[in-house]
Amino acid sequence: MIAFGRAVLAICFCSLASACASAPISIAGSSFAAPDTPASAAHRELEDAVDNFNDDLGVRGLIREASSMDPAMRWMNQLAGQVDGDEPDALTVYLDTQSIMLTDAGAPDRVRADIVHVWQGAAGIDAASRALLDTVIGLSRNDVTNALGSVEHAMANAQTAQSVIEAVILEMTSHHDADALAGLRVERDLLALRINDLRDRADELAELRRQMRNPSIS
């Protein structure tokens, strides 16, 4: 069952990678982002929310940061169960980091708490993004570009965490009844909604950036 879960996890992650690769917003956010210091309180609030979110996912073992194609490909291989040497796969990393035994009676509650933490963090980024969009005056195009890149980065990490969570829930179906897993599925669905919210904010930031490049666009 673990092997099947890892295969599902790999499929989810590969689909995510394909989607991100084909998304025009991601190109706009990553190719043109400038390293300028955020110019407004709203921008700083967004950057802080994103940094805290990404750091928290890493601490919980739900993501691994990759700064180049090689680490990214290695991470995808790990999701598929093709590990390099003794390096553990993504599902094992999460379970080991959180010291979770899937067979334990309290495991569903432990995982549920992590899912809640993830979607609440995503909701915080969504709120900070909305605040930024509401305070357009004083923002430069570079500010908007940086914000777009930050939101997309957080969204991609949330989707990676979502894939790990899906694999964990799948594994748990062999050890826990439907009632025990019901709460997990509710929180998982809330996470999916929060990820959709981040996608909407990224769309709005991309549109704002486009309008700032060509103010004649209404």
HULIN-V447130 format. One record per backbone hydrogen bond with DSSP energy under -1.0 kcal/mol. NH is the residue of the N-H (numbers start at 1). CO is the residue of the C=O. If there is no record, write none. Layout:
nh->[NH:NH]
co->[CO:CO]
This chain:
nh->[5:6:7:8:9:10:11:12:13:14:15:16:17:18:19:20:21:22:27:28:29:30:31:44:45:46:47:48:49:50:51:52:53:54:55:56:57:58:59:60:61:62:72:73:74:75:76:77:78:79:80:81:82:83:87:93:94:95:96:97:98:100:104:107:110:111:112:113:114:115:116:117:118:119:120:121:122:123:124:125:126:127:128:129:130:131:132:133:134:135:139:144:145:146:147:148:149:150:151:152:153:154:155:156:157:158:159:160:161:162:163:164:165:166:167:168:169:170:171:172:173:174:175:176:181:182:185:186:187:188:189:190:191:192:193:194:195:196:197:198:199:200:201:202:203:204:205:206:207:208:209:210:211:212:213:214:217]
co->[1:2:3:4:5:6:7:8:9:10:11:12:13:14:15:16:17:18:23:24:25:26:27:40:41:42:43:44:45:46:47:48:49:50:51:52:53:54:55:56:58:57:68:69:70:71:72:73:74:75:76:78:77:81:84:89:90:91:92:93:94:95:101:104:106:107:108:109:110:111:112:113:114:115:116:117:118:119:120:121:122:123:124:125:126:127:128:129:130:132:136:140:141:142:143:144:145:146:147:148:149:150:151:152:153:154:155:156:157:158:159:160:161:162:163:164:165:166:167:168:169:171:172:172:177:178:181:182:183:184:185:186:187:188:189:190:191:192:193:194:195:196:197:198:199:200:201:202:203:204:205:206:207:208:209:210:214]
